[in-house]
Amino acid sequence: MKTIFRSAKAVTEKTLAPVTARPLLSYSLQLVLAVALYAAGIAVVATASGESRIAVVLFAVYFLPAVLRAWLQVYWRLRDGVKRLAAPRRRTGKAL
């Protein structure tokens, strides 16, 4: 049984290696997935609830932080990358 799990872990790591090597790509895919699931969830709730809009509003408000978190992760990673590129490359004498 452990062999099956190790094999599955190795295949998963090999498959996801190009994505995990690039954190911005990983966070961007998370953002796209979060937005797609958010929109699909709202559509399903709207279809299931019929004329009642309170269910749609409650769903949208409840799951909005997940979408905002995915967006902020992409933004922070991109901001850090830009700061790293724009940082002066001189020695400051400061510790890490």
Gaussian input, Z-matrix of N, CA and C with variables (Angstrom, degrees):
# hf/3-21g

backbone

0 1
 N
 C     1     B1
 C     2     B2     1     A1
 N     3     B3     2     A2     1     D1
 C     4     B4     3     A3     2     D2
 C     5     B5     4     A4     3     D3
 N     6     B6     5     A5     4     D4
 C     7     B7     6     A6     5     D5
 C     8     B8     7     A7     6     D6
 N     9     B9     8     A8     7     D7
 C    10    B10     9     A9     8     D8
 C    11    B11    10    A10     9     D9
 N    12    B12    11    A11    10    D10
 C    13    B13    12    A12    11    D11
 C    14    B14    13    A13    12    D12
 N    15    B15    14    A14    13    D13
 C    16    B16    15    A15    14    D14
 C    17    B17    16    A16    15    D15
 N    18    B18    17    A17    16    D16
 C    19    B19    18    A18    17    D17
 C    20    B20    19    A19    18    D18
 N    21    B21    20    A20    19    D19
 C    22    B22    21    A21    20    D20
 C    23    B23    22    A22    21    D21
 N    24    B24    23    A23    22    D22
 C    25    B25    24    A24    23    D23
 C    26    B26    25    A25    24    D24
 N    27    B27    26    A26    25    D25
 C    28    B28    27    A27    26    D26
 C    29    B29    28    A28    27    D27
 N    30    B30    29    A29    28    D28
 C    31    B31    30    A30    29    D29
 C    32    B32    31    A31    30    D30
 N    33    B33    32    A32    31    D31
 C    34    B34    33    A33    32    D32
 C    35    B35    34    A34    33    D33
 N    36    B36    35    A35    34    D34
 C    37    B37    36    A36    35    D35
 C    38    B38    37    A37    36    D36
 N    39    B39    38    A38    37    D37
 C    40    B40    39    A39    38    D38
 C    41    B41    40    A40    39    D39
 N    42    B42    41    A41    40    D40
 C    43    B43    42    A42    41    D41
 C    44    B44    43    A43    42    D42
 N    45    B45    44    A44    43    D43
 C    46    B46    45    A45    44    D44
 C    47    B47    46    A46    45    D45
 N    48    B48    47    A47    46    D46
 C    49    B49    48    A48    47    D47
 C    50    B50    49    A49    48    D48
 N    51    B51    50    A50    49    D49
 C    52    B52    51    A51    50    D50
 C    53    B53    52    A52    51    D51
 N    54    B54    53    A53    52    D52
 C    55    B55    54    A54    53    D53
 C    56    B56    55    A55    54    D54
 N    57    B57    56    A56    55    D55
 C    58    B58    57    A57    56    D56
 C    59    B59    58    A58    57    D57
 N    60    B60    59    A59    58    D58
 C    61    B61    60    A60    59    D59
 C    62    B62    61    A61    60    D60
 N    63    B63    62    A62    61    D61
 C    64    B64    63    A63    62    D62
 C    65    B65    64    A64    63    D63
 N    66    B66    65    A65    64    D64
 C    67    B67    66    A66    65    D65
 C    68    B68    67    A67    66    D66
 N    69    B69    68    A68    67    D67
 C    70    B70    69    A69    68    D68
 C    71    B71    70    A70    69    D69
 N    72    B72    71    A71    70    D70
 C    73    B73    72    A72    71    D71
 C    74    B74    73    A73    72    D72
 N    75    B75    74    A74    73    D73
 C    76    B76    75    A75    74    D74
 C    77    B77    76    A76    75    D75
 N    78    B78    77    A77    76    D76
 C    79    B79    78    A78    77    D77
 C    80    B80    79    A79    78    D78
 N    81    B81    80    A80    79    D79
 C    82    B82    81    A81    80    D80
 C    83    B83    82    A82    81    D81
 N    84    B84    83    A83    82    D82
 C    85    B85    84    A84    83    D83
 C    86    B86    85    A85    84    D84
 N    87    B87    86    A86    85    D85
 C    88    B88    87    A87    86    D86
 C    89    B89    88    A88    87    D87
 N    90    B90    89    A89    88    D88
 C    91    B91    90    A90    89    D89
 C    92    B92    91    A91    90    D90
 N    93    B93    92    A92    91    D91
 C    94    B94    93    A93    92    D92
 C    95    B95    94    A94    93    D93
 N    96    B96    95    A95    94    D94
 C    97    B97    96    A96    95    D95
 C    98    B98    97    A97    96    D96
 N    99    B99    98    A98    97    D97
 C   100   B100    99    A99    98    D98
 C   101   B101   100   A100    99    D99
 N   102   B102   101   A101   100   D100
 C   103   B103   102   A102   101   D101
 C   104   B104   103   A103   102   D102
 N   105   B105   104   A104   103   D103
 C   106   B106   105   A105   104   D104
 C   107   B107   106   A106   105   D105
 N   108   B108   107   A107   106   D106
 C   109   B109   108   A108   107   D107
 C   110   B110   109   A109   108   D108
 N   111   B111   110   A110   109   D109
 C   112   B112   111   A111   110   D110
 C   113   B113   112   A112   111   D111
 N   114   B114   113   A113   112   D112
 C   115   B115   114   A114   113   D113
 C   116   B116   115   A115   114   D114
 N   117   B117   116   A116   115   D115
 C   118   B118   117   A117   116   D116
 C   119   B119   118   A118   117   D117
 N   120   B120   119   A119   118   D118
 C   121   B121   120   A120   119   D119
 C   122   B122   121   A121   120   D120
 N   123   B123   122   A122   121   D121
 C   124   B124   123   A123   122   D122
 C   125   B125   124   A124   123   D123
 N   126   B126   125   A125   124   D124
 C   127   B127   126   A126   125   D125
 C   128   B128   127   A127   126   D126
 N   129   B129   128   A128   127   D127
 C   130   B130   129   A129   128   D128
 C   131   B131   130   A130   129   D129
 N   132   B132   131   A131   130   D130
 C   133   B133   132   A132   131   D131
 C   134   B134   133   A133   132   D132
 N   135   B135   134   A134   133   D133
 C   136   B136   135   A135   134   D134
 C   137   B137   136   A136   135   D135
 N   138   B138   137   A137   136   D136
 C   139   B139   138   A138   137   D137
 C   140   B140   139   A139   138   D138
 N   141   B141   140   A140   139   D139
 C   142   B142   141   A141   140   D140
 C   143   B143   142   A142   141   D141
 N   144   B144   143   A143   142   D142
 C   145   B145   144   A144   143   D143
 C   146   B146   145   A145   144   D144
 N   147   B147   146   A146   145   D145
 C   148   B148   147   A147   146   D146
 C   149   B149   148   A148   147   D147
 N   150   B150   149   A149   148   D148
 C   151   B151   150   A150   149   D149
 C   152   B152   151   A151   150   D150
 N   153   B153   152   A152   151   D151
 C   154   B154   153   A153   152   D152
 C   155   B155   154   A154   153   D153
 N   156   B156   155   A155   154   D154
 C   157   B157   156   A156   155   D155
 C   158   B158   157   A157   156   D156
 N   159   B159   158   A158   157   D157
 C   160   B160   159   A159   158   D158
 C   161   B161   160   A160   159   D159
 N   162   B162   161   A161   160   D160
 C   163   B163   162   A162   161   D161
 C   164   B164   163   A163   162   D162
 N   165   B165   164   A164   163   D163
 C   166   B166   165   A165   164   D164
 C   167   B167   166   A166   165   D165
 N   168   B168   167   A167   166   D166
 C   169   B169   168   A168   167   D167
 C   170   B170   169   A169   168   D168
 N   171   B171   170   A170   169   D169
 C   172   B172   171   A171   170   D170
 C   173   B173   172   A172   171   D171
 N   174   B174   173   A173   172   D172
 C   175   B175   174   A174   173   D173
 C   176   B176   175   A175   174   D174
 N   177   B177   176   A176   175   D175
 C   178   B178   177   A177   176   D176
 C   179   B179   178   A178   177   D177
 N   180   B180   179   A179   178   D178
 C   181   B181   180   A180   179   D179
 C   182   B182   181   A181   180   D180
 N   183   B183   182   A182   181   D181
 C   184   B184   183   A183   182   D182
 C   185   B185   184   A184   183   D183
 N   186   B186   185   A185   184   D184
 C   187   B187   186   A186   185   D185
 C   188   B188   187   A187   186   D186
 N   189   B189   188   A188   187   D187
 C   190   B190   189   A189   188   D188
 C   191   B191   190   A190   189   D189
 N   192   B192   191   A191   190   D190
 C   193   B193   192   A192   191   D191
 C   194   B194   193   A193   192   D192
 N   195   B195   194   A194   193   D193
 C   196   B196   195   A195   194   D194
 C   197   B197   196   A196   195   D195
 N   198   B198   197   A197   196   D196
 C   199   B199   198   A198   197   D197
 C   200   B200   199   A199   198   D198
 N   201   B201   200   A200   199   D199
 C   202   B202   201   A201   200   D200
 C   203   B203   202   A202   201   D201
 N   204   B204   203   A203   202   D202
 C   205   B205   204   A204   203   D203
 C   206   B206   205   A205   204   D204
 N   207   B207   206   A206   205   D205
 C   208   B208   207   A207   206   D206
 C   209   B209   208   A208   207   D207
 N   210   B210   209   A209   208   D208
 C   211   B211   210   A210   209   D209
 C   212   B212   211   A211   210   D210
 N   213   B213   212   A212   211   D211
 C   214   B214   213   A213   212   D212
 C   215   B215   214   A214   213   D213
 N   216   B216   215   A215   214   D214
 C   217   B217   216   A216   215   D215
 C   218   B218   217   A217   216   D216
 N   219   B219   218   A218   217   D217
 C   220   B220   219   A219   218   D218
 C   221   B221   220   A220   219   D219
 N   222   B222   221   A221   220   D220
 C   223   B223   222   A222   221   D221
 C   224   B224   223   A223   222   D222
 N   225   B225   224   A224   223   D223
 C   226   B226   225   A225   224   D224
 C   227   B227   226   A226   225   D225
 N   228   B228   227   A227   226   D226
 C   229   B229   228   A228   227   D227
 C   230   B230   229   A229   228   D228
 N   231   B231   230   A230   229   D229
 C   232   B232   231   A231   230   D230
 C   233   B233   232   A232   231   D231
 N   234   B234   233   A233   232   D232
 C   235   B235   234   A234   233   D233
 C   236   B236   235   A235   234   D234
 N   237   B237   236   A236   235   D235
 C   238   B238   237   A237   236   D236
 C   239   B239   238   A238   237   D237
 N   240   B240   239   A239   238   D238
 C   241   B241   240   A240   239   D239
 C   242   B242   241   A241   240   D240
 N   243   B243   242   A242   241   D241
 C   244   B244   243   A243   242   D242
 C   245   B245   244   A244   243   D243
 N   246   B246   245   A245   244   D244
 C   247   B247   246   A246   245   D245
 C   248   B248   247   A247   246   D246
 N   249   B249   248   A248   247   D247
 C   250   B250   249   A249   248   D248
 C   251   B251   250   A250   249   D249
 N   252   B252   251   A251   250   D250
 C   253   B253   252   A252   251   D251
 C   254   B254   253   A253   252   D252
 N   255   B255   254   A254   253   D253
 C   256   B256   255   A255   254   D254
 C   257   B257   256   A256   255   D255
 N   258   B258   257   A257   256   D256
 C   259   B259   258   A258   257   D257
 C   260   B260   259   A259   258   D258
 N   261   B261   260   A260   259   D259
 C   262   B262   261   A261   260   D260
 C   263   B263   262   A262   261   D261
 N   264   B264   263   A263   262   D262
 C   265   B265   264   A264   263   D263
 C   266   B266   265   A265   264   D264
 N   267   B267   266   A266   265   D265
 C   268   B268   267   A267   266   D266
 C   269   B269   268   A268   267   D267
 N   270   B270   269   A269   268   D268
 C   271   B271   270   A270   269   D269
 C   272   B272   271   A271   270   D270
 N   273   B273   272   A272   271   D271
 C   274   B274   273   A273   272   D272
 C   275   B275   274   A274   273   D273
 N   276   B276   275   A275   274   D274
 C   277   B277   276   A276   275   D275
 C   278   B278   277   A277   276   D276
 N   279   B279   278   A278   277   D277
 C   280   B280   279   A279   278   D278
 C   281   B281   280   A280   279   D279
 N   282   B282   281   A281   280   D280
 C   283   B283   282   A282   281   D281
 C   284   B284   283   A283   282   D282
 N   285   B285   284   A284   283   D283
 C   286   B286   285   A285   284   D284
 C   287   B287   286   A286   285   D285

   B1=1.4431
   B2=1.5207
   B3=1.3398
   B4=1.4572
   B5=1.5196
   B6=1.3276
   B7=1.4624
   B8=1.5228
   B9=1.3071
   B10=1.4718
   B11=1.5233
   B12=1.3288
   B13=1.4608
   B14=1.5269
   B15=1.3320
   B16=1.4675
   B17=1.5250
   B18=1.3148
   B19=1.4589
   B20=1.5273
   B21=1.3232
   B22=1.4680
   B23=1.5230
   B24=1.3272
   B25=1.4643
   B26=1.5210
   B27=1.3220
   B28=1.4646
   B29=1.5247
   B30=1.3142
   B31=1.4691
   B32=1.5275
   B33=1.3373
   B34=1.4571
   B35=1.5209
   B36=1.3261
   B37=1.4663
   B38=1.5186
   B39=1.3282
   B40=1.4665
   B41=1.5274
   B42=1.3244
   B43=1.4587
   B44=1.5224
   B45=1.3284
   B46=1.4598
   B47=1.5242
   B48=1.3203
   B49=1.4662
   B50=1.5289
   B51=1.3337
   B52=1.4744
   B53=1.5276
   B54=1.3185
   B55=1.4580
   B56=1.5285
   B57=1.3209
   B58=1.4570
   B59=1.5309
   B60=1.3157
   B61=1.4646
   B62=1.5256
   B63=1.3111
   B64=1.4622
   B65=1.5274
   B66=1.3286
   B67=1.4697
   B68=1.5208
   B69=1.3265
   B70=1.4646
   B71=1.5239
   B72=1.3255
   B73=1.4613
   B74=1.5191
   B75=1.3135
   B76=1.4558
   B77=1.5267
   B78=1.3436
   B79=1.4644
   B80=1.5227
   B81=1.3229
   B82=1.4671
   B83=1.5188
   B84=1.3279
   B85=1.4652
   B86=1.5230
   B87=1.3261
   B88=1.4620
   B89=1.5188
   B90=1.3280
   B91=1.4649
   B92=1.5220
   B93=1.3192
   B94=1.4680
   B95=1.5287
   B96=1.3259
   B97=1.4618
   B98=1.5318
   B99=1.3265
   B100=1.4700
   B101=1.5202
   B102=1.3214
   B103=1.4687
   B104=1.5195
   B105=1.3340
   B106=1.4658
   B107=1.5362
   B108=1.3182
   B109=1.4598
   B110=1.5260
   B111=1.3199
   B112=1.4645
   B113=1.5323
   B114=1.3201
   B115=1.4728
   B116=1.5275
   B117=1.3309
   B118=1.4677
   B119=1.5239
   B120=1.3242
   B121=1.4597
   B122=1.5159
   B123=1.3232
   B124=1.4695
   B125=1.5236
   B126=1.3391
   B127=1.4636
   B128=1.5286
   B129=1.3260
   B130=1.4719
   B131=1.5272
   B132=1.3240
   B133=1.4677
   B134=1.5265
   B135=1.3186
   B136=1.4640
   B137=1.5272
   B138=1.3199
   B139=1.4643
   B140=1.5269
   B141=1.3132
   B142=1.4658
   B143=1.5184
   B144=1.3335
   B145=1.4587
   B146=1.5209
   B147=1.3004
   B148=1.4627
   B149=1.5202
   B150=1.3300
   B151=1.4597
   B152=1.5263
   B153=1.3053
   B154=1.4606
   B155=1.5238
   B156=1.3113
   B157=1.4643
   B158=1.5201
   B159=1.3208
   B160=1.4624
   B161=1.5237
   B162=1.3241
   B163=1.4647
   B164=1.5263
   B165=1.3191
   B166=1.4645
   B167=1.5269
   B168=1.3122
   B169=1.4621
   B170=1.5283
   B171=1.3200
   B172=1.4632
   B173=1.5239
   B174=1.3218
   B175=1.4663
   B176=1.5210
   B177=1.3342
   B178=1.4651
   B179=1.5194
   B180=1.3145
   B181=1.4650
   B182=1.5238
   B183=1.3165
   B184=1.4583
   B185=1.5325
   B186=1.3414
   B187=1.4586
   B188=1.5267
   B189=1.3063
   B190=1.4557
   B191=1.5315
   B192=1.3263
   B193=1.4720
   B194=1.5277
   B195=1.3232
   B196=1.4649
   B197=1.5251
   B198=1.3177
   B199=1.4660
   B200=1.5257
   B201=1.3144
   B202=1.4655
   B203=1.5209
   B204=1.3135
   B205=1.4629
   B206=1.5250
   B207=1.3260
   B208=1.4659
   B209=1.5251
   B210=1.3395
   B211=1.4566
   B212=1.5322
   B213=1.3220
   B214=1.4611
   B215=1.5221
   B216=1.3206
   B217=1.4594
   B218=1.5271
   B219=1.3202
   B220=1.4618
   B221=1.5249
   B222=1.3149
   B223=1.4596
   B224=1.5259
   B225=1.3332
   B226=1.4624
   B227=1.5204
   B228=1.3141
   B229=1.4620
   B230=1.5293
   B231=1.3259
   B232=1.4637
   B233=1.5248
   B234=1.3319
   B235=1.4572
   B236=1.5233
   B237=1.3272
   B238=1.4598
   B239=1.5249
   B240=1.3232
   B241=1.4537
   B242=1.5166
   B243=1.3238
   B244=1.4628
   B245=1.5218
   B246=1.3341
   B247=1.4654
   B248=1.5244
   B249=1.3229
   B250=1.4519
   B251=1.5275
   B252=1.3292
   B253=1.4587
   B254=1.5231
   B255=1.3294
   B256=1.4590
   B257=1.5272
   B258=1.3074
   B259=1.4653
   B260=1.5300
   B261=1.3117
   B262=1.4648
   B263=1.5291
   B264=1.2930
   B265=1.4698
   B266=1.5253
   B267=1.2929
   B268=1.4519
   B269=1.5159
   B270=1.2894
   B271=1.4624
   B272=1.5270
   B273=1.3040
   B274=1.4597
   B275=1.5168
   B276=1.3117
   B277=1.4451
   B278=1.5201
   B279=1.3275
   B280=1.4583
   B281=1.5199
   B282=1.3101
   B283=1.4622
   B284=1.5203
   B285=1.3022
   B286=1.4505
   B287=1.4935
   A1=110.37
   A2=116.89
   A3=120.31
   A4=110.86
   A5=115.70
   A6=119.77
   A7=110.71
   A8=116.59
   A9=120.53
   A10=109.90
   A11=116.47
   A12=119.77
   A13=111.45
   A14=116.78
   A15=119.81
   A16=110.83
   A17=116.08
   A18=120.40
   A19=110.76
   A20=116.37
   A21=120.21
   A22=110.70
   A23=116.97
   A24=120.75
   A25=110.64
   A26=117.19
   A27=120.86
   A28=111.10
   A29=117.18
   A30=120.83
   A31=110.56
   A32=116.76
   A33=120.71
   A34=111.12
   A35=117.08
   A36=120.06
   A37=111.47
   A38=116.77
   A39=120.22
   A40=111.06
   A41=116.46
   A42=120.67
   A43=111.37
   A44=117.11
   A45=121.25
   A46=113.91
   A47=118.28
   A48=121.30
   A49=113.42
   A50=120.40
   A51=118.45
   A52=113.33
   A53=117.13
   A54=120.75
   A55=110.78
   A56=117.27
   A57=119.99
   A58=112.11
   A59=117.10
   A60=119.76
   A61=111.36
   A62=116.75
   A63=121.92
   A64=108.77
   A65=117.62
   A66=120.25
   A67=113.72
   A68=118.08
   A69=119.47
   A70=110.72
   A71=116.66
   A72=120.49
   A73=110.52
   A74=116.28
   A75=120.91
   A76=111.17
   A77=116.52
   A78=119.97
   A79=111.45
   A80=118.32
   A81=120.74
   A82=111.00
   A83=116.57
   A84=119.64
   A85=111.14
   A86=117.12
   A87=119.84
   A88=110.86
   A89=116.74
   A90=120.35
   A91=111.21
   A92=116.61
   A93=120.12
   A94=110.24
   A95=116.36
   A96=119.95
   A97=111.19
   A98=117.28
   A99=120.40
   A100=111.41
   A101=117.56
   A102=120.54
   A103=110.54
   A104=117.19
   A105=120.39
   A106=110.95
   A107=117.23
   A108=119.55
   A109=111.82
   A110=116.74
   A111=121.43
   A112=110.23
   A113=116.43
   A114=120.50
   A115=111.20
   A116=116.46
   A117=119.37
   A118=110.96
   A119=117.20
   A120=120.14
   A121=112.26
   A122=115.77
   A123=119.08
   A124=110.55
   A125=116.61
   A126=119.90
   A127=111.57
   A128=117.03
   A129=120.40
   A130=110.58
   A131=116.53
   A132=119.61
   A133=110.06
   A134=117.64
   A135=120.52
   A136=111.01
   A137=116.58
   A138=120.11
   A139=110.88
   A140=116.48
   A141=120.05
   A142=112.63
   A143=117.35
   A144=118.85
   A145=113.51
   A146=117.85
   A147=120.17
   A148=111.80
   A149=116.42
   A150=121.23
   A151=113.72
   A152=116.71
   A153=120.54
   A154=110.13
   A155=116.77
   A156=121.43
   A157=112.78
   A158=117.85
   A159=119.92
   A160=110.89
   A161=118.33
   A162=121.48
   A163=110.88
   A164=116.50
   A165=120.83
   A166=110.24
   A167=116.22
   A168=120.42
   A169=110.49
   A170=117.36
   A171=120.51
   A172=111.41
   A173=117.34
   A174=121.19
   A175=110.50
   A176=115.92
   A177=120.22
   A178=111.69
   A179=117.25
   A180=120.57
   A181=110.88
   A182=117.84
   A183=121.03
   A184=112.12
   A185=118.21
   A186=121.09
   A187=113.88
   A188=118.81
   A189=121.04
   A190=113.38
   A191=120.83
   A192=119.61
   A193=114.11
   A194=118.50
   A195=120.47
   A196=111.00
   A197=116.63
   A198=120.67
   A199=109.68
   A200=117.08
   A201=119.98
   A202=111.73
   A203=117.47
   A204=120.75
   A205=110.64
   A206=117.20
   A207=120.46
   A208=110.12
   A209=117.31
   A210=120.41
   A211=111.24
   A212=117.19
   A213=120.31
   A214=111.91
   A215=118.06
   A216=119.68
   A217=111.09
   A218=117.83
   A219=120.71
   A220=109.88
   A221=117.01
   A222=121.01
   A223=111.59
   A224=116.65
   A225=119.73
   A226=111.35
   A227=117.73
   A228=121.02
   A229=110.08
   A230=116.59
   A231=120.36
   A232=110.68
   A233=117.30
   A234=120.99
   A235=111.44
   A236=116.88
   A237=120.31
   A238=111.46
   A239=116.85
   A240=120.11
   A241=112.22
   A242=116.64
   A243=120.40
   A244=110.46
   A245=117.10
   A246=120.22
   A247=110.95
   A248=116.26
   A249=120.49
   A250=110.94
   A251=116.82
   A252=120.32
   A253=111.70
   A254=116.87
   A255=120.95
   A256=112.84
   A257=118.53
   A258=121.55
   A259=110.27
   A260=116.51
   A261=118.93
   A262=110.75
   A263=116.47
   A264=120.68
   A265=110.93
   A266=116.73
   A267=119.82
   A268=109.67
   A269=115.45
   A270=120.27
   A271=109.42
   A272=114.98
   A273=118.90
   A274=111.74
   A275=117.45
   A276=120.83
   A277=113.42
   A278=116.20
   A279=120.43
   A280=109.71
   A281=115.13
   A282=120.18
   A283=108.12
   A284=116.31
   A285=120.60
   A286=109.84
   D1=-40.91
   D2=179.77
   D3=-64.15
   D4=-32.65
   D5=179.24
   D6=-64.71
   D7=-39.11
   D8=179.24
   D9=-64.35
   D10=-44.09
   D11=-179.83
   D12=-65.98
   D13=-40.17
   D14=177.82
   D15=-64.12
   D16=-41.51
   D17=178.90
   D18=-64.26
   D19=-43.06
   D20=178.81
   D21=-64.38
   D22=-39.00
   D23=178.34
   D24=-65.24
   D25=-41.68
   D26=179.49
   D27=-64.24
   D28=-42.31
   D29=178.93
   D30=-65.02
   D31=-42.05
   D32=179.45
   D33=-64.30
   D34=-44.60
   D35=179.21
   D36=-63.61
   D37=-39.65
   D38=179.33
   D39=-67.67
   D40=-37.73
   D41=-179.84
   D42=-69.39
   D43=-40.69
   D44=-176.71
   D45=-89.63
   D46=1.13
   D47=-177.39
   D48=-57.71
   D49=-43.81
   D50=178.81
   D51=-63.04
   D52=-32.04
   D53=-179.07
   D54=-77.97
   D55=-43.41
   D56=-177.89
   D57=-71.84
   D58=-20.39
   D59=177.49
   D60=-73.30
   D61=-20.74
   D62=179.65
   D63=-121.07
   D64=96.25
   D65=-175.39
   D66=-60.88
   D67=-35.40
   D68=179.93
   D69=-64.89
   D70=-38.67
   D71=176.20
   D72=-63.43
   D73=-41.79
   D74=179.24
   D75=-61.54
   D76=-48.07
   D77=179.36
   D78=-66.51
   D79=-34.00
   D80=178.02
   D81=-66.10
   D82=-41.49
   D83=177.32
   D84=-65.81
   D85=-36.37
   D86=175.61
   D87=-63.38
   D88=-39.73
   D89=178.80
   D90=-64.42
   D91=-45.41
   D92=179.35
   D93=-62.32
   D94=-43.17
   D95=179.23
   D96=-64.65
   D97=-42.30
   D98=179.93
   D99=-63.72
   D100=-42.79
   D101=179.48
   D102=-66.79
   D103=-41.57
   D104=179.78
   D105=-64.16
   D106=-44.58
   D107=179.13
   D108=-67.52
   D109=-35.78
   D110=177.29
   D111=-62.66
   D112=-47.90
   D113=179.76
   D114=-65.62
   D115=-41.15
   D116=179.13
   D117=-66.12
   D118=-38.40
   D119=177.84
   D120=-64.16
   D121=-41.71
   D122=177.67
   D123=-63.81
   D124=-40.50
   D125=178.90
   D126=-64.37
   D127=-41.07
   D128=179.39
   D129=-65.94
   D130=-43.66
   D131=179.85
   D132=-65.78
   D133=-39.40
   D134=178.55
   D135=-64.58
   D136=-38.74
   D137=178.46
   D138=-69.07
   D139=-42.32
   D140=-176.75
   D141=-73.81
   D142=-30.30
   D143=-174.97
   D144=-85.48
   D145=-13.55
   D146=177.95
   D147=70.69
   D148=-121.62
   D149=-177.31
   D150=-81.48
   D151=-17.14
   D152=-177.31
   D153=-75.92
   D154=121.56
   D155=-178.68
   D156=-98.19
   D157=-11.35
   D158=-178.41
   D159=-65.35
   D160=-34.06
   D161=178.27
   D162=-65.00
   D163=-39.34
   D164=179.04
   D165=-66.26
   D166=-43.53
   D167=179.92
   D168=-64.68
   D169=-43.52
   D170=179.02
   D171=-62.85
   D172=-42.51
   D173=177.84
   D174=-62.52
   D175=-46.32
   D176=-177.93
   D177=-62.65
   D178=-42.03
   D179=-178.93
   D180=-72.03
   D181=-37.82
   D182=-177.18
   D183=-67.63
   D184=-39.68
   D185=-175.49
   D186=-97.75
   D187=0.39
   D188=178.06
   D189=-60.95
   D190=-39.05
   D191=178.44
   D192=-58.38
   D193=-31.57
   D194=177.91
   D195=-64.95
   D196=-40.60
   D197=178.54
   D198=-69.56
   D199=-42.00
   D200=178.69
   D201=-63.94
   D202=-37.27
   D203=178.34
   D204=-64.19
   D205=-43.20
   D206=178.35
   D207=-62.77
   D208=-41.61
   D209=178.61
   D210=-64.19
   D211=-43.62
   D212=-179.37
   D213=-65.12
   D214=-35.12
   D215=176.91
   D216=-63.70
   D217=-42.11
   D218=177.15
   D219=-64.84
   D220=-44.26
   D221=-178.79
   D222=-62.72
   D223=-46.53
   D224=-178.44
   D225=-65.04
   D226=-40.30
   D227=179.72
   D228=-65.10
   D229=-42.42
   D230=179.02
   D231=-66.70
   D232=-41.67
   D233=178.66
   D234=-62.23
   D235=-43.31
   D236=178.27
   D237=-63.98
   D238=-37.59
   D239=177.97
   D240=-65.70
   D241=-40.63
   D242=178.55
   D243=-67.48
   D244=-41.52
   D245=177.86
   D246=-62.22
   D247=-39.23
   D248=-179.80
   D249=-65.38
   D250=-37.79
   D251=179.28
   D252=-72.79
   D253=-33.74
   D254=-176.66
   D255=-88.00
   D256=-7.96
   D257=-177.12
   D258=-68.44
   D259=141.16
   D260=177.12
   D261=-65.44
   D262=146.09
   D263=-175.67
   D264=-102.74
   D265=42.74
   D266=178.78
   D267=-110.97
   D268=160.32
   D269=177.96
   D270=-79.57
   D271=130.66
   D272=-178.98
   D273=-102.13
   D274=-15.01
   D275=-177.75
   D276=81.44
   D277=1.96
   D278=-179.92
   D279=-88.36
   D280=153.10
   D281=174.03
   D282=-74.50
   D283=168.30
   D284=179.97
   D285=-56.16

